[in-house]
Amino acid sequence: QVQLRESGGGSVQAGGSLRLSCTASAYTYGLYMAWFRQAPGKKREGIAAVDSVDRPGYPDSVKGRFTISKGNAKNILYLQMNSLKPEDTGMYYCAAGYGWRAGYTLFEYDYNSWGQGTQVTVSS
C-alpha cells in the first residue's frame, strides 16, 4: 500500500498563497489522487482530485483558486492554493486510490491510502 506524507502547511493571511506537497512511497503514475480538508467540527470534504490520466476536478468552493498537479518527480502531488480565505482553514489530507479511474472523484470512500495531514490556517 502506498504511503503518503503531506507537507507545506502553515499560517497565512487572507489573500495569500500556499503550496502543499504530498510525497508518495511509490510512483503516482496511474493512481487517482485527491486532496481533502477537514475544518474543526466539520466533515472531511474533497477539494481537488485527478483521475488516472491526471484530469483535474474541483468543487465550486475552490474552483479558480486551487490547482492540483503531479510533479515531474513522479511521486509527488501538489496543491497550489491562491487567494486563500479564512474558510479554507483546516487539516489538509492527501489520498490515493488504486485501479483505473476515468473521471475524478471527491468521495472519500473511493480512496484507499491517506496521509497524516498538514494544517493550514488562514487569518483575516
Disulfide bonds with the S-S distance in Angstrom:
Cys22-Cys94 2.07
